[in-house]
């Protein structure tokens, strides 16, 4: 387990380096290096001797922690053993080729050029899910389980259908308002403000880095070696949101019980919980009226004075749009609901790949009320399906829902956070998250963790309460 | 072989990152990650199945390249199989602890505190060398072989004794001159000059990085991903020398025959040849009167005008001193000769660890004519013995000798480089080195490579011809 954890950290380091530091000439060698790591990790994770170890451990007297380690190890080992080596190898090839095909297709707005690769990925994903299917779970639920163990397709259908009914009227309400405003803040001002804001919430030089990456992400190379990335543009203040979003990911990994380090439990439990941690800092801290005072103060300190209310209005402006990654906090989940519906239909064989553009068109009209002018700005905008990632999208919307639910639970225990946030005081938030969410690592899966932290299962009401004022506000 | 090459590259990446990018909090996790890599690489390199593969390959019809791959693989596999796993593990522990002990001892000028760790390292090194000894090679030669296969202890004794007799009178000659002058050039000027100089010799953004590190080194992560480091100080212009020194290491790895990539032959053949490549660029390019015009031009372009002759005088000033890493090009090998004599005597049991400080004292007096005021500035100055590296030091002096010999061979083939260097034209030098040295990778060991490139075995005359003018020059 320790060795696998170490190999995982090296993989993250090599990936971080590739995206942040590596000269472009290193790409070919890096692909080989990452391939060698993946191959070794796969070999070690699926060794036949593991079955014997597990059988021996399952009849041994173990403490609670060791029992959890063995339980999760058994689950993962059995899943990996059910995948034929041929299928695993063919999937990796198909995903690498699919990404290339997607890149070309998007650049040329050529869905037909991408369709064969997508068809292949869908077929392989279905086959993969079928290998894992037990007791009628079905292939989509098994794909979901790769990112979020224990989530059920039926539950997502229900949640997303309720959300897909509740949000469009709110988005419609906003249409009456003026369009989103952007603030033009010089990059060096943003840079200083981001550094100082992060320093306030605990990002020090001993245990963190902050770098620039075209698509911001976070790497946790060690418990005290967290690497955030963000991006800066003169035309907007996305860096303020994105850096706190990434901070949420980083903080989660740092606050896991140190006893879990180098075990199979020593990392975030699922994609949706991870995304809930980033969304909590993005939506509930960075986008709060109270914290806007802190952010505006930092911008002012860096030479760009503005009213906190204006900054807050910019950070929370709502406007239905075409592109997921730049969507506002209210309409963002609608982009995900569309993707969930479509990928589920493709995996279940109810939507042919060739019909995807038309289905996308209809869905954007129905959910967001926008016209899709091209596939490049439509179903070709995301890399995920080209890379063979089916069942990943839901975590983005679940993260928004879970963040809202955790935030309400936290405020009902600690009281409103407004006064603290106005002063930039986030210590109690970090402590509450550590105790109720982070500490467990992978000992609790998504739904048990939510129950444990909030006293009930996942529901959409807290999120609807969070977005209501965004829709109601007149600009 | 490809997998081992990939693991080696990941090790280099993780080490580079640790020294250049990693926040200090990552140290503990990084030690585990590097440990896991080393463990895996060792396991893969010593697998019993390799013996069967080699036996089958040795009776197969193979081309020249494949025969070389098998020959070197056989040699390394047999060496690694002769080391008991216990001994290997105990050495790693002793080396890690020895480094820590050395660090404390140096900080407190406390040789007695370091002696037990050094004693342990010497004992383990001797034992290690004895496991490998065959046909009377002896333990020291086997330690040497870890860095420089094929070098013989007797040959080094002979070379170093001749060099140790020839250099002190030259150093004595310099004593009459005024002391070394340092140039105080602002760090930002050096920074610009270094970047521009490196760009002239071919360092582009697509395939190289240049960063700052307290102890400059080079990492070759991929054939087109070379990472140089240097350091800057207001008080001297060491960065000009150090950056070209590191460039020499980097260029070597980039110009190896691409057919050798991801084989066991696809890297520099030995420590001494590697060091010859860095020393060639440091001593024969950066320290030449002709290239001083280029360097002075770059400093001037960055806002610091000075006469090329003054810069050259600074870069080549000679003054016997206490510390190896800041020694001048003439006296540098004397520091190495002392270390060679002492480590050989310790491994052969002719010098007790406890007598090391006195022997150091005597040697510095005899070879460099300087008085050693403390062990911290004496036998505690280098990390190598604390880290268990015996047989490594000679490569530093051999590099100087080989560089001079290669330079003469190159000039006798291409004609004097002076005119080209004055214009910063290094293309023919790079091409000559590629053809005669770099291309071979590990297909030729140190001595055969020198013979092949220069027509004779290693000798000290070219180096003596190189340093004579440095000693004769009046400041």
Interface residues (C-beta under 8 A of the other chain):
Chain A: X2 X3 X6 X7 X9 X10 X13 X14 X17 X21 X22 X23 X24 X25 X26 X28 X29 X30 X32 X33 X35 X36 X37 X39 X40 X205 X206 X207 X208 X209 X221 X222 X223 X224 X225 X226 X262
Chain B: X2 X3 X6 X7 X9 X10 X13 X14 X17 X21 X22 X23 X24 X25 X26 X28 X29 X30 X32 X33 X35 X36 X37 X39 X40 X205 X206 X207 X208 X209 X221 X222 X223 X224 X225 X226 X262
